[in-house]
Amino acid sequence: MSAAAEQPLCRLDDIPDGNACGFHPGAQRQDRLFAVRRGSDVFVYLNSCPHNWVPLDWAKDKFLACPGGDIVCFAHGAHFDVASGVCTAGVCEVLRWRGARARIVDGVVMVAAALPVA
């Protein structure tokens, strides 16, 4: 991914290890993306359930079953693996959703300027 095709999302240190935060890069609606930190790794996804396209969080930055746990859609209880986005339990076990391309550059989480469609 070239630097021109990227935009900064946040600093890695802005996301507590084992937790998730929602973001709204550019002029997108609030919490269009969310990022989950696992040590020095970060996984970024669209905040839209692949089952019914509603936001996953029930409150600001509440995307995980518990700190260090799975991503959960609080609308219908589906669980998703943080690293792969694969649904591991719930009504959408055959689904997964695409992550937003992301990488860390000098401690800054960079995401693709053109976000994937839900």
N, C-alpha and C positions, 0 to 999 in steps of 0.2 A: 504494500500500500504506500503510495507516494505521499509526501508531506502535504502536497496541495490537495489531496483527496481526503484529508483528515481534519478533525477539529478536536480541541481539548475538551474532555468531559469533566475531569477533576484531578486532584492530586491523589495518588494511591493512599497516602496517609489520611485523606479525608474520609475514607471508608474504614471503620473499625474492623480489624481482623475477625473473620468469622461472621460478619454481618453484611447487610445490604443497604444501599441508599438509592433513592429515586432521583432522576435528573431530567431536565428539559432543555436539551441543547438547542441553540438557535431559537427560532420562533415557534417551536413545537409546543403542543399542549403540555401542561404540567406532568412531570413524571412519565414522559414518553419512553424513557429508558430506565433500567435499573442495573446496578452493578453489584456483584457479590465478590467479596474479597476472601481469599484463602491463602494466607501468608503473602508471598510475593506475586501470586497469581490473581487475576481479576477476570470475571466472566460477566459479559454485558448482554442483556436481552431487552427486547421490546416489552413494555409493560402491557401486554395484551395476551390473554389466555388463548391458546390455539383451539380450544374447544368451543368457547362462546364469545371470544374477543372482548371480554371485559377486563379492566385493570385487575391485577392479581392481588394487590395489597389492600388490607382492610383499614389501615391507618398509615400515616406518613412513615415511609421506610420499613413497613412491616410486611416483608416478602418471604420470610423464612419461618419454618415450623418452630424453630428455636435457634439461638445462636449456634452456628456451625451445622445446622440441619438442612434439610431439603427446602427447595422453593415450594411454596404452597399457593394454590389459587383459592383464596378465601371465599369465592363465590360458590364453589362446588367441591372443594376439598381435595382436588387432584394434587399429587406430589410430583415434583420434577427434580431430576439429578442436576446439581449445580454445574458440574463440568461439561455435561453433554446436552442438557435441555430435554432429555428423554423423560417422558411421563413414566413414573415407576408405580404409581397407585392411583386409583380413582377412575372416573368415567372416561378418561381419555388415554388409557394405557397404550394405545397404538400410535399416539401422536407425540410429536416433539415440536419445538418451535426453534426458529433460527435465531442465533445470537447476532448481535451487531458486531462487526469486525472491530477488534480492539487490540491495542498493544500499549506497552508502557515504555515511555521515552523519558529518561532523566527524572523518573518519579511521577510523571504526568500520564494519566490514562488518556490515550488518544483513540477516537472512534472515527469510523468512516463518515465523511461529510454527507454522503447520500445514505440515509437510513433505509433498512429493509422495510418492506410493506408487511403489515400484520397478516 
